[in-house]
Amino acid sequence: LVVGGDIANTGGFACVVYGNAVHEGTFTGTPLQHAAGTTRHQDPVLLSPSNGNAVTTGGQSFAELHSELLAKSQFWGGLADRGVALEYRDATVLNLQGTDPTLNVFNITAEQWSGTDLIRNIVAPAGSTVIVNVSGSSIDVFGGAMRLDGVTRDDLLVNFFEATTITST
């Protein structure tokens, strides 16, 4: 467990952590129980570039990672549609179909992505990368599903590059 802010374990019971718990802010509430590892405060929390674990030297801070990811998200958000063969939305389904064997980019709105019990079908060639850029400040997803055909979740990025609020159940 690595937290760049406060941990508030206010539920009245001790959560079990299988490893270390490192936090940058304050810890309040019931202490954590560890099957292995310890809880420690570290400011700033540094993350190893090789495995993402908290380290005491030689890593990147949350602020550095935030800046880096924000820049990447904005860059990806500026990419033009690529490989788009089908982009269709009705009341129950969003279909995105790409044909590029390397990179498929879909630019859609928050209104198209958001919805209740919406099925999001994403079809693209196996081995290709898919970027779904969702523009808009507020995203609302209640239920539904994402179905992938060809492409796997390892090769999919849903990029909410303008979002300030994401609500999901």
Solvent accessible surface area in square Angstrom, and as a share of the most:
residue,aa,sasa,rsa
1,L,101,0.50
2,V,55,0.31
3,V,36,0.21
4,G,34,0.33
5,G,29,0.28
6,D,95,0.49
7,I,20,0.10
8,A,69,0.53
9,N,15,0.08
10,T,109,0.63
11,G,57,0.55
12,G,64,0.62
13,F,132,0.55
14,A,27,0.21
15,C,51,0.31
16,V,77,0.44
17,V,19,0.11
18,Y,181,0.69
19,G,23,0.22
20,N,72,0.37
21,A,0,0.00
22,V,2,0.01
23,H,12,0.05
24,E,43,0.19
25,G,18,0.18
26,T,87,0.50
27,F,56,0.23
28,T,71,0.42
29,G,47,0.45
30,T,40,0.23
31,P,97,0.61
32,L,23,0.12
33,Q,105,0.47
34,H,55,0.25
35,A,64,0.50
36,A,60,0.46
37,G,40,0.39
38,T,84,0.49
39,T,55,0.32
40,R,73,0.27
41,H,107,0.48
42,Q,23,0.10
43,D,99,0.51
44,P,67,0.42
45,V,0,0.00
46,L,32,0.16
47,L,24,0.12
48,S,16,0.10
49,P,107,0.67
50,S,103,0.67
51,N,99,0.51
52,G,40,0.39
53,N,87,0.45
54,A,22,0.17
55,V,43,0.24
56,T,97,0.56
57,T,109,0.63
58,G,73,0.70
59,G,19,0.18
60,Q,56,0.25
61,S,15,0.10
62,F,69,0.29
63,A,72,0.56
64,E,92,0.41
65,L,43,0.21
66,H,119,0.53
67,S,69,0.45
68,E,66,0.30
69,L,104,0.52
70,L,91,0.45
71,A,64,0.50
72,K,86,0.37
73,S,19,0.12
74,Q,87,0.39
75,F,136,0.57
76,W,73,0.26
77,G,12,0.11
78,G,66,0.63
79,L,48,0.24
80,A,80,0.62
81,D,76,0.40
82,R,105,0.38
83,G,23,0.22
84,V,52,0.30
85,A,61,0.47
86,L,78,0.39
87,E,65,0.29
88,Y,107,0.41
89,R,77,0.28
90,D,56,0.29
91,A,88,0.68
92,T,89,0.51
93,V,27,0.15
94,L,1,0.00
95,N,36,0.19
96,L,2,0.01
97,Q,70,0.31
98,G,5,0.05
99,T,83,0.48
100,D,28,0.15
101,P,100,0.63
102,T,88,0.51
103,L,36,0.18
104,N,0,0.00
105,V,1,0.01
106,F,0,0.00
107,N,51,0.26
108,I,5,0.02
109,T,63,0.37
110,A,13,0.10
111,E,151,0.68
112,Q,52,0.23
113,W,10,0.04
114,S,17,0.11
115,G,21,0.20
116,T,91,0.53
117,D,93,0.48
118,L,0,0.00
119,I,38,0.19
120,R,8,0.03
121,N,34,0.18
122,I,0,0.00
123,V,48,0.28
124,A,4,0.03
125,P,44,0.28
126,A,82,0.63
127,G,68,0.65
128,S,0,0.00
129,T,56,0.32
130,V,0,0.00
131,I,11,0.05
132,V,0,0.00
133,N,1,0.01
134,V,0,0.00
135,S,33,0.22
136,G,23,0.22
137,S,64,0.41
138,S,56,0.36
139,I,0,0.00
140,D,53,0.28
141,V,24,0.14
142,F,72,0.30
143,G,34,0.33
144,G,38,0.36
145,A,40,0.31
146,M,81,0.36
147,R,137,0.50
148,L,59,0.29
149,D,86,0.44
150,G,39,0.37
151,V,4,0.02
152,T,72,0.42
153,R,196,0.71
154,D,129,0.67
155,D,47,0.24
156,L,33,0.16
157,L,62,0.31
158,V,35,0.20
159,N,9,0.05
160,F,58,0.24
161,F,36,0.15
162,E,84,0.38
163,A,29,0.22
164,T,118,0.69
165,T,71,0.41
166,I,94,0.48
167,T,52,0.30
168,S,74,0.48
169,T,121,0.70
